[in-house]
Amino acid sequence: MEELIKLLEDVRDDVDFENTKDLIDGKILTSFDIIQLISTLDDEYDISIPAAEIVPANFNSAEAIYALIQRLQG
């Protein structure tokens, strides 16, 4: 999870990813941030995030993103 937090901070260093639970719903991350994040996750974790998985629930918090990664790696 620490590695993921560092990756998220590379995308947006002004966000408290450890405590924020409304990254999408609170409009904290922009669509550009999400695209950049998806590309980073694909490269860093050797996964491919299908379009069906690009929904707010999967990107609202670091925990949700981590769960998505685990699911796609499993």
Biopython code that builds the backbone (N, CA, C, O; Angstrom):
import numpy as np
from Bio.PDB.StructureBuilder import StructureBuilder

atoms = [
    (1, "MET", "N", (0.828, -1.190, 0.000)),
    (1, "MET", "CA", (0.000, 0.000, 0.000)),
    (1, "MET", "C", (0.878, 1.261, 0.000)),
    (1, "MET", "O", (0.519, 2.264, -0.616)),
    (2, "GLU", "N", (2.016, 1.210, 0.685)),
    (2, "GLU", "CA", (2.910, 2.368, 0.707)),
    (2, "GLU", "C", (3.388, 2.725, -0.687)),
    (2, "GLU", "O", (3.486, 3.901, -1.036)),
    (3, "GLU", "N", (3.688, 1.703, -1.489)),
    (3, "GLU", "CA", (4.128, 1.926, -2.863)),
    (3, "GLU", "C", (3.018, 2.618, -3.660)),
    (3, "GLU", "O", (3.283, 3.536, -4.435)),
    (4, "LEU", "N", (1.794, 2.177, -3.465)),
    (4, "LEU", "CA", (0.664, 2.782, -4.154)),
    (4, "LEU", "C", (0.504, 4.243, -3.746)),
    (4, "LEU", "O", (0.279, 5.099, -4.602)),
    (5, "ILE", "N", (0.615, 4.537, -2.476)),
    (5, "ILE", "CA", (0.494, 5.923, -1.996)),
    (5, "ILE", "C", (1.550, 6.792, -2.673)),
    (5, "ILE", "O", (1.258, 7.916, -3.080)),
    (6, "LYS", "N", (2.768, 6.283, -2.796)),
    (6, "LYS", "CA", (3.827, 7.053, -3.460)),
    (6, "LYS", "C", (3.497, 7.301, -4.921)),
    (6, "LYS", "O", (3.742, 8.392, -5.436)),
    (7, "LEU", "N", (2.944, 6.301, -5.594)),
    (7, "LEU", "CA", (2.550, 6.484, -6.988)),
    (7, "LEU", "C", (1.438, 7.527, -7.116)),
    (7, "LEU", "O", (1.454, 8.361, -8.021)),
    (8, "LEU", "N", (0.483, 7.466, -6.204)),
    (8, "LEU", "CA", (-0.610, 8.434, -6.219)),
    (8, "LEU", "C", (-0.077, 9.845, -5.977)),
    (8, "LEU", "O", (-0.529, 10.802, -6.606)),
    (9, "GLU", "N", (0.872, 9.965, -5.076)),
    (9, "GLU", "CA", (1.456, 11.273, -4.787)),
    (9, "GLU", "C", (2.256, 11.801, -5.970)),
    (9, "GLU", "O", (2.404, 13.014, -6.122)),
    (10, "ASP", "N", (2.778, 10.904, -6.816)),
    (10, "ASP", "CA", (3.458, 11.348, -8.029)),
    (10, "ASP", "C", (2.472, 11.981, -9.004)),
    (10, "ASP", "O", (2.817, 12.894, -9.755)),
    (11, "VAL", "N", (1.245, 11.484, -8.978)),
    (11, "VAL", "CA", (0.202, 12.048, -9.844)),
    (11, "VAL", "C", (-0.292, 13.376, -9.281)),
    (11, "VAL", "O", (-0.404, 14.362, -10.009)),
    (12, "ARG", "N", (-0.588, 13.397, -7.977)),
    (12, "ARG", "CA", (-1.065, 14.617, -7.318)),
    (12, "ARG", "C", (-0.444, 14.708, -5.932)),
    (12, "ARG", "O", (-0.869, 14.003, -5.017)),
    (13, "ASP", "N", (0.544, 15.556, -5.769)),
    (13, "ASP", "CA", (1.232, 15.660, -4.488)),
    (13, "ASP", "C", (0.522, 16.556, -3.481)),
    (13, "ASP", "O", (0.993, 16.723, -2.356)),
    (14, "ASP", "N", (-0.602, 17.129, -3.876)),
    (14, "ASP", "CA", (-1.343, 18.025, -2.983)),
    (14, "ASP", "C", (-2.553, 17.351, -2.330)),
    (14, "ASP", "O", (-3.388, 18.027, -1.730)),
    (15, "VAL", "N", (-2.649, 16.024, -2.444)),
    (15, "VAL", "CA", (-3.800, 15.287, -1.926)),
    (15, "VAL", "C", (-3.342, 14.324, -0.831)),
    (15, "VAL", "O", (-2.308, 13.669, -0.964)),
    (16, "ASP", "N", (-4.114, 14.242, 0.245)),
    (16, "ASP", "CA", (-3.842, 13.294, 1.334)),
    (16, "ASP", "C", (-4.507, 11.957, 0.982)),
    (16, "ASP", "O", (-5.641, 11.691, 1.381)),
    (17, "PHE", "N", (-3.791, 11.136, 0.237)),
    (17, "PHE", "CA", (-4.358, 9.882, -0.252)),
    (17, "PHE", "C", (-4.615, 8.871, 0.854)),
    (17, "PHE", "O", (-5.454, 7.984, 0.694)),
    (18, "GLU", "N", (-3.914, 8.987, 1.962)),
    (18, "GLU", "CA", (-4.108, 8.032, 3.048)),
    (18, "GLU", "C", (-5.446, 8.234, 3.751)),
    (18, "GLU", "O", (-5.996, 7.283, 4.309)),
    (19, "ASN", "N", (-5.974, 9.440, 3.734)),
    (19, "ASN", "CA", (-7.197, 9.729, 4.484)),
    (19, "ASN", "C", (-8.393, 10.150, 3.635)),
    (19, "ASN", "O", (-9.517, 10.180, 4.137)),
    (20, "THR", "N", (-8.182, 10.469, 2.384)),
    (20, "THR", "CA", (-9.273, 10.940, 1.539)),
    (20, "THR", "C", (-10.046, 9.765, 0.965)),
    (20, "THR", "O", (-9.462, 8.839, 0.402)),
    (21, "LYS", "N", (-11.365, 9.809, 1.112)),
    (21, "LYS", "CA", (-12.224, 8.702, 0.662)),
    (21, "LYS", "C", (-13.177, 9.114, -0.466)),
    (21, "LYS", "O", (-14.033, 8.329, -0.875)),
    (22, "ASP", "N", (-13.028, 10.350, -0.970)),
    (22, "ASP", "CA", (-13.926, 10.820, -2.028)),
    (22, "ASP", "C", (-13.147, 11.463, -3.166)),
    (22, "ASP", "O", (-13.463, 12.569, -3.605)),
    (23, "LEU", "N", (-12.133, 10.762, -3.634)),
    (23, "LEU", "CA", (-11.266, 11.295, -4.685)),
    (23, "LEU", "C", (-12.039, 11.643, -5.953)),
    (23, "LEU", "O", (-11.747, 12.641, -6.612)),
    (24, "ILE", "N", (-13.010, 10.829, -6.284)),
    (24, "ILE", "CA", (-13.821, 11.075, -7.480)),
    (24, "ILE", "C", (-15.067, 11.871, -7.110)),
    (24, "ILE", "O", (-15.336, 12.923, -7.691)),
    (25, "ASP", "N", (-15.826, 11.364, -6.140)),
    (25, "ASP", "CA", (-17.078, 12.023, -5.753)),
    (25, "ASP", "C", (-16.851, 13.460, -5.291)),
    (25, "ASP", "O", (-17.705, 14.322, -5.495)),
    (26, "GLY", "N", (-15.703, 13.717, -4.668)),
    (26, "GLY", "CA", (-15.381, 15.065, -4.203)),
    (26, "GLY", "C", (-14.690, 15.911, -5.260)),
    (26, "GLY", "O", (-14.274, 17.039, -4.997)),
    (27, "LYS", "N", (-14.575, 15.351, -6.459)),
    (27, "LYS", "CA", (-13.946, 16.035, -7.595)),
    (27, "LYS", "C", (-12.512, 16.477, -7.294)),
    (27, "LYS", "O", (-12.062, 17.530, -7.746)),
    (28, "ILE", "N", (-11.810, 15.649, -6.524)),
    (28, "ILE", "CA", (-10.414, 15.929, -6.185)),
    (28, "ILE", "C", (-9.509, 15.528, -7.349)),
    (28, "ILE", "O", (-8.583, 16.258, -7.703)),
    (29, "LEU", "N", (-9.779, 14.370, -7.938)),
    (29, "LEU", "CA", (-9.035, 13.935, -9.107)),
    (29, "LEU", "C", (-9.787, 14.322, -10.370)),
    (29, "LEU", "O", (-11.003, 14.149, -10.460)),
    (30, "THR", "N", (-9.060, 14.843, -11.337)),
    (30, "THR", "CA", (-9.652, 15.206, -12.625)),
    (30, "THR", "C", (-9.608, 13.995, -13.559)),
    (30, "THR", "O", (-8.972, 12.988, -13.248)),
    (31, "SER", "N", (-10.270, 14.097, -14.679)),
    (31, "SER", "CA", (-10.235, 13.005, -15.650)),
    (31, "SER", "C", (-8.804, 12.791, -16.150)),
    (31, "SER", "O", (-8.397, 11.658, -16.405)),
    (32, "PHE", "N", (-8.047, 13.876, -16.289)),
    (32, "PHE", "CA", (-6.647, 13.740, -16.691)),
    (32, "PHE", "C", (-5.847, 12.981, -15.630)),
    (32, "PHE", "O", (-5.015, 12.137, -15.963)),
    (33, "ASP", "N", (-6.098, 13.280, -14.364)),
    (33, "ASP", "CA", (-5.427, 12.559, -13.264)),
    (33, "ASP", "C", (-5.722, 11.069, -13.351)),
    (33, "ASP", "O", (-4.828, 10.241, -13.176)),
    (34, "ILE", "N", (-6.965, 10.735, -13.619)),
    (34, "ILE", "CA", (-7.375, 9.324, -13.695)),
    (34, "ILE", "C", (-6.663, 8.621, -14.854)),
    (34, "ILE", "O", (-6.177, 7.501, -14.700)),
    (35, "ILE", "N", (-6.604, 9.278, -16.003)),
    (35, "ILE", "CA", (-5.918, 8.687, -17.157)),
    (35, "ILE", "C", (-4.446, 8.465, -16.840)),
    (35, "ILE", "O", (-3.889, 7.413, -17.153)),
    (36, "GLN", "N", (-3.820, 9.453, -16.222)),
    (36, "GLN", "CA", (-2.414, 9.331, -15.837)),
    (36, "GLN", "C", (-2.233, 8.211, -14.824)),
    (36, "GLN", "O", (-1.281, 7.435, -14.913)),
    (37, "LEU", "N", (-3.137, 8.125, -13.867)),
    (37, "LEU", "CA", (-3.074, 7.087, -12.841)),
    (37, "LEU", "C", (-3.240, 5.692, -13.445)),
    (37, "LEU", "O", (-2.509, 4.770, -13.083)),
    (38, "ILE", "N", (-4.180, 5.535, -14.347)),
    (38, "ILE", "CA", (-4.405, 4.237, -14.994)),
    (38, "ILE", "C", (-3.148, 3.803, -15.744)),
    (38, "ILE", "O", (-2.746, 2.642, -15.662)),
    (39, "SER", "N", (-2.538, 4.712, -16.461)),
    (39, "SER", "CA", (-1.315, 4.398, -17.190)),
    (39, "SER", "C", (-0.195, 3.984, -16.233)),
    (39, "SER", "O", (0.527, 3.021, -16.493)),
    (40, "THR", "N", (-0.055, 4.710, -15.134)),
    (40, "THR", "CA", (0.958, 4.400, -14.134)),
    (40, "THR", "C", (0.712, 3.034, -13.508)),
    (40, "THR", "O", (1.644, 2.244, -13.354)),
    (41, "LEU", "N", (-0.538, 2.751, -13.146)),
    (41, "LEU", "CA", (-0.880, 1.459, -12.539)),
    (41, "LEU", "C", (-0.635, 0.320, -13.513)),
    (41, "LEU", "O", (-0.115, -0.727, -13.129)),
    (42, "ASP", "N", (-1.007, 0.517, -14.776)),
    (42, "ASP", "CA", (-0.774, -0.509, -15.798)),
    (42, "ASP", "C", (0.706, -0.860, -15.878)),
    (42, "ASP", "O", (1.075, -2.034, -15.914)),
    (43, "ASP", "N", (1.552, 0.174, -15.906)),
    (43, "ASP", "CA", (2.993, -0.041, -16.029)),
    (43, "ASP", "C", (3.599, -0.623, -14.753)),
    (43, "ASP", "O", (4.361, -1.589, -14.801)),
    (44, "GLU", "N", (3.256, -0.034, -13.628)),
    (44, "GLU", "CA", (3.892, -0.377, -12.354)),
    (44, "GLU", "C", (3.477, -1.760, -11.846)),
    (44, "GLU", "O", (4.294, -2.476, -11.268)),
    (45, "TYR", "N", (2.226, -2.136, -12.056)),
    (45, "TYR", "CA", (1.715, -3.401, -11.512)),
    (45, "TYR", "C", (1.488, -4.461, -12.594)),
    (45, "TYR", "O", (0.982, -5.547, -12.311)),
    (46, "ASP", "N", (1.867, -4.135, -13.837)),
    (46, "ASP", "CA", (1.717, -5.062, -14.949)),
    (46, "ASP", "C", (0.286, -5.597, -15.051)),
    (46, "ASP", "O", (0.054, -6.802, -15.155)),
    (47, "ILE", "N", (-0.654, -4.667, -15.018)),
    (47, "ILE", "CA", (-2.065, -5.016, -15.149)),
    (47, "ILE", "C", (-2.656, -4.211, -16.300)),
    (47, "ILE", "O", (-2.059, -3.245, -16.777)),
    (48, "SER", "N", (-3.815, -4.621, -16.725)),
    (48, "SER", "CA", (-4.575, -3.868, -17.719)),
    (48, "SER", "C", (-5.952, -3.601, -17.112)),
    (48, "SER", "O", (-6.686, -4.531, -16.779)),
    (49, "ILE", "N", (-6.284, -2.341, -16.977)),
    (49, "ILE", "CA", (-7.558, -1.974, -16.363)),
    (49, "ILE", "C", (-8.601, -1.828, -17.469)),
    (49, "ILE", "O", (-8.545, -0.888, -18.262)),
    (50, "PRO", "N", (-9.549, -2.758, -17.520)),
    (50, "PRO", "CA", (-10.571, -2.682, -18.567)),
    (50, "PRO", "C", (-11.518, -1.505, -18.334)),
    (50, "PRO", "O", (-11.696, -1.052, -17.203)),
    (51, "ALA", "N", (-12.110, -1.028, -19.399)),
    (51, "ALA", "CA", (-13.016, 0.123, -19.329)),
    (51, "ALA", "C", (-14.137, -0.098, -18.316)),
    (51, "ALA", "O", (-14.563, 0.846, -17.651)),
    (52, "ALA", "N", (-14.613, -1.319, -18.195)),
    (52, "ALA", "CA", (-15.703, -1.624, -17.262)),
    (52, "ALA", "C", (-15.299, -1.386, -15.806)),
    (52, "ALA", "O", (-16.164, -1.196, -14.950)),
    (53, "GLU", "N", (-14.004, -1.395, -15.517)),
    (53, "GLU", "CA", (-13.513, -1.190, -14.153)),
    (53, "GLU", "C", (-13.233, 0.285, -13.843)),
    (53, "GLU", "O", (-12.942, 0.638, -12.700)),
    (54, "ILE", "N", (-13.320, 1.135, -14.857)),
    (54, "ILE", "CA", (-13.047, 2.560, -14.655)),
    (54, "ILE", "C", (-14.343, 3.241, -14.221)),
    (54, "ILE", "O", (-15.011, 3.930, -14.992)),
    (55, "VAL", "N", (-14.660, 3.014, -12.960)),
    (55, "VAL", "CA", (-15.870, 3.574, -12.342)),
    (55, "VAL", "C", (-15.466, 4.269, -11.044)),
    (55, "VAL", "O", (-14.458, 3.904, -10.438)),
    (56, "PRO", "N", (-16.234, 5.261, -10.610)),
    (56, "PRO", "CA", (-15.870, 6.011, -9.395)),
    (56, "PRO", "C", (-15.578, 5.136, -8.181)),
    (56, "PRO", "O", (-14.651, 5.426, -7.425)),
    (57, "ALA", "N", (-16.334, 4.093, -7.985)),
    (57, "ALA", "CA", (-16.145, 3.242, -6.806)),
    (57, "ALA", "C", (-14.732, 2.648, -6.732)),
    (57, "ALA", "O", (-14.216, 2.409, -5.640)),
    (58, "ASN", "N", (-14.116, 2.415, -7.876)),
    (58, "ASN", "CA", (-12.776, 1.827, -7.898)),
    (58, "ASN", "C", (-11.655, 2.847, -7.718)),
    (58, "ASN", "O", (-10.495, 2.468, -7.555)),
    (59, "PHE", "N", (-11.991, 4.137, -7.747)),
    (59, "PHE", "CA", (-10.963, 5.176, -7.687)),
    (59, "PHE", "C", (-11.241, 6.237, -6.622)),
    (59, "PHE", "O", (-10.572, 7.270, -6.599)),
    (60, "ASN", "N", (-12.205, 6.005, -5.751)),
    (60, "ASN", "CA", (-12.572, 6.997, -4.737)),
    (60, "ASN", "C", (-11.579, 7.087, -3.585)),
    (60, "ASN", "O", (-11.550, 8.094, -2.877)),
    (61, "SER", "N", (-10.766, 6.055, -3.384)),
    (61, "SER", "CA", (-9.799, 6.067, -2.280)),
    (61, "SER", "C", (-8.615, 5.182, -2.652)),
    (61, "SER", "O", (-8.693, 4.367, -3.572)),
    (62, "ALA", "N", (-7.526, 5.359, -1.924)),
    (62, "ALA", "CA", (-6.354, 4.509, -2.135)),
    (62, "ALA", "C", (-6.707, 3.050, -1.869)),
    (62, "ALA", "O", (-6.222, 2.154, -2.560)),
    (63, "GLU", "N", (-7.555, 2.812, -0.867)),
    (63, "GLU", "CA", (-7.965, 1.437, -0.549)),
    (63, "GLU", "C", (-8.730, 0.805, -1.707)),
    (63, "GLU", "O", (-8.527, -0.367, -2.024)),
    (64, "ALA", "N", (-9.606, 1.580, -2.333)),
    (64, "ALA", "CA", (-10.379, 1.071, -3.466)),
    (64, "ALA", "C", (-9.464, 0.774, -4.655)),
    (64, "ALA", "O", (-9.637, -0.229, -5.346)),
    (65, "ILE", "N", (-8.502, 1.643, -4.882)),
    (65, "ILE", "CA", (-7.546, 1.432, -5.976)),
    (65, "ILE", "C", (-6.704, 0.193, -5.687)),
    (65, "ILE", "O", (-6.449, -0.614, -6.582)),
    (66, "TYR", "N", (-6.279, 0.046, -4.447)),
    (66, "TYR", "CA", (-5.490, -1.129, -4.043)),
    (66, "TYR", "C", (-6.290, -2.412, -4.247)),
    (66, "TYR", "O", (-5.756, -3.411, -4.729)),
    (67, "ALA", "N", (-7.560, -2.384, -3.882)),
    (67, "ALA", "CA", (-8.434, -3.547, -4.060)),
    (67, "ALA", "C", (-8.579, -3.881, -5.546)),
    (67, "ALA", "O", (-8.593, -5.052, -5.924)),
    (68, "LEU", "N", (-8.685, -2.861, -6.374)),
    (68, "LEU", "CA", (-8.773, -3.066, -7.821)),
    (68, "LEU", "C", (-7.509, -3.746, -8.335)),
    (68, "LEU", "O", (-7.582, -4.699, -9.111)),
    (69, "ILE", "N", (-6.368, -3.260, -7.905)),
    (69, "ILE", "CA", (-5.088, -3.847, -8.326)),
    (69, "ILE", "C", (-5.029, -5.318, -7.920)),
    (69, "ILE", "O", (-4.675, -6.180, -8.725)),
    (70, "GLN", "N", (-5.381, -5.593, -6.668)),
    (70, "GLN", "CA", (-5.345, -6.970, -6.174)),
    (70, "GLN", "C", (-6.270, -7.874, -6.994)),
    (70, "GLN", "O", (-5.905, -8.997, -7.343)),
    (71, "ARG", "N", (-7.456, -7.378, -7.293)),
    (71, "ARG", "CA", (-8.424, -8.143, -8.076)),
    (71, "ARG", "C", (-7.885, -8.450, -9.482)),
    (71, "ARG", "O", (-8.035, -9.564, -9.984)),
    (72, "LEU", "N", (-7.259, -7.451, -10.103)),
    (72, "LEU", "CA", (-6.766, -7.636, -11.470)),
    (72, "LEU", "C", (-5.495, -8.490, -11.521)),
    (72, "LEU", "O", (-5.212, -9.131, -12.533)),
    (73, "GLN", "N", (-4.746, -8.493, -10.441)),
    (73, "GLN", "CA", (-3.547, -9.333, -10.400)),
    (73, "GLN", "C", (-3.889, -10.779, -10.060)),
    (73, "GLN", "O", (-3.153, -11.701, -10.412)),
    (74, "GLY", "N", (-5.020, -10.968, -9.368)),
    (74, "GLY", "CA", (-5.403, -12.288, -8.884)),
    (74, "GLY", "C", (-5.836, -13.191, -9.969)),
    (74, "GLY", "O", (-6.190, -14.341, -9.711)),
]
sb = StructureBuilder()
sb.init_structure("model")
sb.init_model(0)
sb.init_chain("A")
sb.init_seg("    ")
for serial, (resi, resn, name, xyz) in enumerate(atoms, 1):
    if name == "N":
        sb.init_residue(resn, " ", resi, " ")
    sb.init_atom(name, np.array(xyz, "f"), 0.0, 1.0, " ", f" {name:<3s}", serial, name[0])
structure = sb.get_structure()
